[in-house]
Amino acid sequence: MIKLDEKKLEGLTTFDDLLNEKYGPEGSPEREEFERQAELWYYALLNSEESKDEEKTPRTNETFSDYDRLKERLELFRTLEEGWDLGSARAPEASAIKNASDVLKILDENILHYCALFPSDGGIYFTGKFKNGSKSLVHFSDNKMSYVFRNKKDRAGGEDVKVTTENIRRLRNDICRICL
């Protein structure tokens, strides 16, 4: 077993020391913003790694559909508790999970193939990056959703839209018009 010199270890700069120096102490607005951005980056990275793994895996009848993959992920969100990020993140609310699930049910597989889900503070983000370069972002919280879809020529969106069957269909039509 290797013995470490405790006196030498005491003089080393910790990661927390570096974060405090660059972004301020825990709880400061700058540090909170850094941690929020780091969390978004982390989930974007997970999403891209997940997509790479799927591209390497040949699709067969035994594999999950994209709907099944996203539905399974939503079910995992139900198990998240307050502070799931080892910080102060709120667990996704049951209504946000239900709303995301309702949207999944009516979207086509050719849309779902390009999408990922990740939790946000009390809500859920539904993101997509499509072959034609267009992007989508939908945020579900309580009984509302906010969304934006864009490509090089067009854009659609809505803020704090009540989640209804009609609005979910409008959301689907906007995705098909702009992203596919």
Secondary structure, 3 states (H helix, E strand, C coil): CCCCCHHHHHCCCCHHHHHHHHHCCCCCHHHHHHHHHHHHHHHHHHHHHHHHHHHHCCCCCCCCCHHHHHHHHHHHHCCCCCCCCCCCCCCCCHHHHHHHHHHHHHCCHHHHCCEEEEECCCCEEEEEECCCCCEEEEEEECCEEEEEEECCCCEEEEEEEECCHHHHHHHHHHHHHHHC
